[in-house]
Amino acid sequence: MVYKGIISAVDRDQMTAEVIIPELDNMVTPMLSVAREIAADDLTVDNKCVVALFSQNLADGAIISIL
């Protein structure tokens, strides 16, 4: 599934971020990998993003775009 989310924490060194997903009752993902096309400078708390989840496990996903 693909969701719109809000970045809640960032690790620019690892290029990972946690995301709040409002559509899933504001669940927070673990740190997710960020697509290579996204610049580290674009990873800021409160930025909106697009998250692809590959299963029911919130850790099984990636941030694929910044909005």
SULTA-V532680 format. One record per residue. N is the residue number from 0. PSI is psi in whole degrees, -180 to 180 (* if undefined). OMEGA is omega in radians with two decimals (999 if undefined). D_FIRST is the distance of its C-alpha to the first C-alpha in Angstrom with 1 decimal. Layout:
{{N PSI OMEGA D_FIRST} {N PSI OMEGA D_FIRST}}
This chain:
{{0 152 3.11 0.0} {1 133 -3.09 3.8} {2 154 2.95 6.6} {3 133 -3.10 10.3} {4 180 3.14 12.3} {5 125 -3.13 16.0} {6 130 -3.11 17.5} {7 -19 3.09 19.8} {8 150 -3.05 21.4} {9 140 2.94 22.1} {10 95 -3.07 23.8} {11 -31 3.13 24.9} {12 -39 -3.14 26.9} {13 -6 -3.06 24.0} {14 54 3.06 21.5} {15 160 3.11 19.1} {16 151 2.98 18.0} {17 148 -3.09 16.8} {18 135 2.98 14.5} {19 131 3.14 14.8} {20 98 -3.11 11.8} {21 -37 -3.11 13.8} {22 -20 3.12 11.3} {23 44 3.12 11.4} {24 40 3.10 15.2} {25 32 3.06 15.6} {26 148 3.13 14.5} {27 129 3.12 15.4} {28 161 2.88 13.8} {29 178 3.09 16.4} {30 125 -3.14 17.4} {31 150 3.05 14.8} {32 151 -3.14 16.0} {33 137 3.13 16.3} {34 143 -3.11 16.3} {35 -28 -3.10 19.9} {36 -13 -3.10 20.2} {37 127 3.14 19.9} {38 146 3.13 23.4} {39 -35 3.14 24.3} {40 -22 3.12 26.1} {41 -12 -3.13 22.9} {42 93 3.09 21.5} {43 147 3.12 23.1} {44 139 -3.14 22.5} {45 -4 3.02 21.3} {46 144 3.05 19.8} {47 147 -3.10 16.7} {48 171 3.05 13.9} {49 128 -3.11 10.4} {50 132 3.02 8.3} {51 122 3.06 5.8} {52 130 -3.02 5.3} {53 -8 3.11 6.6} {54 -173 3.09 7.8} {55 -16 3.14 9.1} {56 118 -3.09 11.3} {57 -17 3.10 10.8} {58 -13 -3.08 13.0} {59 73 -3.11 10.9} {60 -175 3.14 9.3} {61 153 3.02 11.0} {62 120 -3.02 12.0} {63 -11 3.14 12.1} {64 153 2.98 14.2} {65 137 -3.13 16.6} {66 * 999 17.2}}
